Amino acid sequence: MDAFVTLSSGQRMPAVGLGTWKSAPGQVKQAVLAALDCGYRHLDCAAAYGNELEVGGALALRVGPGKELNREEVFVTSKLWNTKHHPEDVEEACRTSLAHLGLSYLDLYLIHWPMAFQRGNELMPRRGDGSVCYSDTHYRDTWLAMERLVDKGLVRAIGLSNFNARQMDDITSTARHKPAVNQVECHPYLSQANLLSHCRTAGVCMTAYSPLGSGDRPWASADKPQLLEDPRLGAIAEKYCKTPAQVVLRWHVQRGVACVPKSVTPARIQQNVQVSDFCLSEEDMQRMASLDRNERLIVPAVERDGQRVWRDAEHPHFPFHDAY
C-alpha cells in the first residue's frame, strides 16, 4: 500500500488501515498479524472495542527492536471513550490504551463521540429503565486535556470522531493543537460530501469508518440493501476486474479520504489493501457518487414504543441533528 494522506501535524497516515471494531476476541490478534504481514501500516483501535490487549499481543510479535517492523513504520490510532471525557480522566484513559497496546505513544488519539457519559469504568452506564446516564462535560474541556497529551509526548496528534461540522469548528476555533482527523461513518450510501468539503477547508483529514457499509452490523434488517451487493457497484467492479470492496476503497482513496475496513479473513484483509494498482475514471467516480442515499447505518438505536429511534438523540451534544 503506497497511498498516504498528510495530516496537519505533518504525519503521513496510510490511506487504508485495518479496522478492529466488531473483531471478536480470539480473532483480532490473527487479523492484525495477517494485516501487518501483507503490508498494512495503519491500525485503527479504540478502548470501547474491548480488544486492545489482543491487538497489543500482535504488535509485540511484529513491531519493535529485533522485530520485522520499527515502531515508526506503523501508524496506530486509538479513541477516548464517552465515560472518560472528564479532563481528570483523559490521561489515565490514554495510558490504559497505551499499556494494552504495549506502546509508548499513539500516532493519533481521537475523542470517540462528542457526547460525554457518566464517569466511571462501566462502558455503558445505565439507569434502571435501561437509558444511558449522561454527563454534562463539554467536549471543549475534554479537548484541553487531549492537548496536554500531545505536550507530554503520549500522542503525536489528536482528532475527533463522529463530530458534525459545527462541533468541529467549535474545537478548531480555540484549539492550540488543531484536530488532525475527523473519523466518521462514510461509504457510497452516505458519501458525506458536505462534511468532506468542510474538512478540506479546515485542513482536517476525513477518515471513513464502516467504509464498506458494515454489512455485518448486527442490527441490519433483512430489507435493507447491502452496499457490496448493489448491481451498479458490481458493474463497475467487473469493468476493472476488481471486487466491489476494492472499488469502494479506491473511491475513498481518490477522494482523499482515509478508510479503515474491518475484516478477520486473511484473503479479504489482503484484497482490501490492494487498491493502488488501478484508478477509477472521472465517469465512474460520478457513478459512485450517484449511489448516495444520505443514510446513516451505524447510529446506536433502541426500541421505544415499538419504534426504532436514535439512542442518544436527547444528549445535548448528539451530532446528527445537524445536516452534516
ChimeraX attribute file (.defattr): number of C-alpha atoms within 10 A of each C-alpha:
attribute: neighborCount
match mode: 1-to-1
recipient: residues
	/A:1	17
	/A:2	14
	/A:3	16
	/A:4	16
	/A:5	19
	/A:6	16
	/A:7	17
	/A:8	17
	/A:9	15
	/A:10	11
	/A:11	16
	/A:12	13
	/A:13	21
	/A:14	21
	/A:15	26
	/A:16	31
	/A:17	27
	/A:18	25
	/A:19	25
	/A:20	26
	/A:21	20
	/A:22	17
	/A:23	17
	/A:24	14
	/A:25	15
	/A:26	10
	/A:27	16
	/A:28	25
	/A:29	23
	/A:30	18
	/A:31	23
	/A:32	27
	/A:33	18
	/A:34	19
	/A:35	26
	/A:36	23
	/A:37	14
	/A:38	17
	/A:39	15
	/A:40	26
	/A:41	22
	/A:42	23
	/A:43	21
	/A:44	23
	/A:45	23
	/A:46	21
	/A:47	20
	/A:48	17
	/A:49	16
	/A:50	17
	/A:51	23
	/A:52	25
	/A:53	20
	/A:54	20
	/A:55	25
	/A:56	20
	/A:57	18
	/A:58	21
	/A:59	22
	/A:60	15
	/A:61	13
	/A:62	18
	/A:63	20
	/A:64	15
	/A:65	10
	/A:66	9
	/A:67	12
	/A:68	12
	/A:69	16
	/A:70	12
	/A:71	17
	/A:72	11
	/A:73	12
	/A:74	18
	/A:75	19
	/A:76	23
	/A:77	22
	/A:78	26
	/A:79	24
	/A:80	25
	/A:81	23
	/A:82	24
	/A:83	25
	/A:84	24
	/A:85	31
	/A:86	22
	/A:87	19
	/A:88	11
	/A:89	16
	/A:90	23
	/A:91	19
	/A:92	12
	/A:93	18
	/A:94	24
	/A:95	17
	/A:96	15
	/A:97	24
	/A:98	21
	/A:99	15
	/A:100	17
	/A:101	24
	/A:102	18
	/A:103	18
	/A:104	12
	/A:105	23
	/A:106	23
	/A:107	18
	/A:108	24
	/A:109	31
	/A:110	24
	/A:111	28
	/A:112	24
	/A:113	22
	/A:114	26
	/A:115	24
	/A:116	26
	/A:117	25
	/A:118	21
	/A:119	18
	/A:120	12
	/A:121	9
	/A:122	10
	/A:123	16
	/A:124	17
	/A:125	16
	/A:126	14
	/A:127	9
	/A:128	6
	/A:129	6
	/A:130	10
	/A:131	13
	/A:132	16
	/A:133	15
	/A:134	20
	/A:135	17
	/A:136	14
	/A:137	21
	/A:138	16
	/A:139	23
	/A:140	18
	/A:141	13
	/A:142	21
	/A:143	28
	/A:144	17
	/A:145	19
	/A:146	26
	/A:147	19
	/A:148	17
	/A:149	22
	/A:150	18
	/A:151	12
	/A:152	11
	/A:153	12
	/A:154	21
	/A:155	23
	/A:156	17
	/A:157	26
	/A:158	26
	/A:159	26
	/A:160	29
	/A:161	23
	/A:162	22
	/A:163	25
	/A:164	23
	/A:165	20
	/A:166	13
	/A:167	18
	/A:168	23
	/A:169	16
	/A:170	13
	/A:171	21
	/A:172	17
	/A:173	9
	/A:174	12
	/A:175	14
	/A:176	12
	/A:177	20
	/A:178	21
	/A:179	27
	/A:180	25
	/A:181	25
	/A:182	25
	/A:183	25
	/A:184	23
	/A:185	24
	/A:186	27
	/A:187	29
	/A:188	25
	/A:189	22
	/A:190	18
	/A:191	23
	/A:192	20
	/A:193	15
	/A:194	12
	/A:195	18
	/A:196	22
	/A:197	14
	/A:198	19
	/A:199	19
	/A:200	13
	/A:201	10
	/A:202	17
	/A:203	16
	/A:204	25
	/A:205	24
	/A:206	30
	/A:207	26
	/A:208	24
	/A:209	24
	/A:210	22
	/A:211	26
	/A:212	26
	/A:213	24
	/A:214	20
	/A:215	16
	/A:216	10
	/A:217	12
	/A:218	8
	/A:219	11
	/A:220	14
	/A:221	8
	/A:222	7
	/A:223	6
	/A:224	9
	/A:225	13
	/A:226	15
	/A:227	21
	/A:228	19
	/A:229	12
	/A:230	12
	/A:231	11
	/A:232	15
	/A:233	21
	/A:234	17
	/A:235	12
	/A:236	20
	/A:237	18
	/A:238	12
	/A:239	8
	/A:240	14
	/A:241	12
	/A:242	16
	/A:243	17
	/A:244	23
	/A:245	23
	/A:246	22
	/A:247	28
	/A:248	24
	/A:249	27
	/A:250	26
	/A:251	23
	/A:252	25
	/A:253	20
	/A:254	14
	/A:255	12
	/A:256	19
	/A:257	22
	/A:258	26
	/A:259	30
	/A:260	27
	/A:261	25
	/A:262	24
	/A:263	22
	/A:264	21
	/A:265	13
	/A:266	17
	/A:267	12
	/A:268	17
	/A:269	23
	/A:270	17
	/A:271	14
	/A:272	26
	/A:273	24
	/A:274	20
	/A:275	21
	/A:276	13
	/A:277	8
	/A:278	13
	/A:279	15
	/A:280	16
	/A:281	10
	/A:282	9
	/A:283	9
	/A:284	15
	/A:285	19
	/A:286	12
	/A:287	15
	/A:288	21
	/A:289	17
	/A:290	13
	/A:291	17
	/A:292	15
	/A:293	11
	/A:294	15
	/A:295	14
	/A:296	14
	/A:297	19
	/A:298	16
	/A:299	14
	/A:300	12
	/A:301	14
	/A:302	15
	/A:303	10
	/A:304	10
	/A:305	7
	/A:306	7
	/A:307	9
	/A:308	11
	/A:309	14
	/A:310	15
	/A:311	16
	/A:312	19
	/A:313	15
	/A:314	10
	/A:315	17
	/A:316	14
	/A:317	20
	/A:318	20
	/A:319	20
	/A:320	15
	/A:321	10
	/A:322	10
	/A:323	10
	/A:324	15
